[in-house]
């Protein structure tokens, strides 16, 4: 599903590469944690997978597509097969929960009728039934992140990328979000999560890939934060 | 839904930044008015050239004491030249008749002149008025010729004035166009900034590039089209008020501007206005909304 082959990424003006000759493969339906200290390069992996940045060297293959050689006008289409959740939620403040999710559908060409059918369903799935018409500022952090997850998942992507999704949440709420991601994973969606929340990693007991200074130092099938 | 969404975004965008929108429209319309005026002027000079060059004559005035032999030599030189289309002879009496018609409003002036004081002349039309110098060379040296006058040189002076007005309005149009471009670029940047969250989400969920950019580009195009409409109206009013009324005397000499030509400016200005603003907006977005 995801294949990094000898990927090196050096940002301009950086003294050392963010990722240094990294190779890793992730199968369909896996749940993978990327862990490591700040600046270790784990967020760069998310950016590479989304093709927000291009690798300096090496090959990134997502969903059997070589992202590196993807034409720029094909990137939008490519991104529709990937859902994405961030630490800062990235919701539109002037739209309700329903509208935030519907917006994601409508800007990729889905009709309002489709949105009316699909959005309530996915909001129900993330546990926000009854709160569709609240604005982000009327929701708690955990609820906002649920909206973000609903938006990422509404398109039924093959891959869900999560960049420190619990970074702004308290431990209890974090665990609820993890349960949600786990449920999504069980539908067959590959989940890649970047985090440095040791609690969560230890509880989930999933594959853990640890990165330090741009290199993979550990890749463990049912790992702990360590 | 997508068309409705895009149109709605355009209206909201134009309204959110209404002072900038007005500035954009004004500079755009002034620039396009100038452009339209200079294009009209260009077409006008062209029309006048074809109109007047058909009428142009070379006048060969003869000395008062010209002999029959000299006159015959001049006539032979004119007839022998293959540059000549037609020629007429004007005697002192003919010249006086014409003079009387020309100055019929000032009888005192006519009374003070007799046929004798006017020179006799040949009026020659050339096949190609541009070849005046070649023709004049053949006649200039002959005995009895006092002066050769080419009407074309008089017209050239008029055309030169037209040309410089035209160049001036083109320069103003270019300067205003530059200001308009900067304003369009700036407006688009502000619009893109105020919608940066939406744009970020759209990119994240894979909205196509044209869908992200269309509202911004259309915003600029709408301003461009409104600007060109205003510019066209200004041109039309200018034509009616100035040329058809205030300066009517001038237009009888300068051949009137046909309304058809003025109407032709509408698609021209609208086309130039919308194309220029669309390209500017699009280029700005390429720098500003990196995908």
Interface residues (C-beta under 8 A of the other chain):
Chain A: X50 X72 X73 X75 X76 X77 X78 X79 X80 X82 X84 X90 X92 X93 X103 X104 X106 X107 X108 X109 X111 X112 X151 X155
Chain B: X1 X2 X5 X197 X198 X200 X201 X202 X203 X204 X205 X206 X207 X208 X209 X211 X212 X291
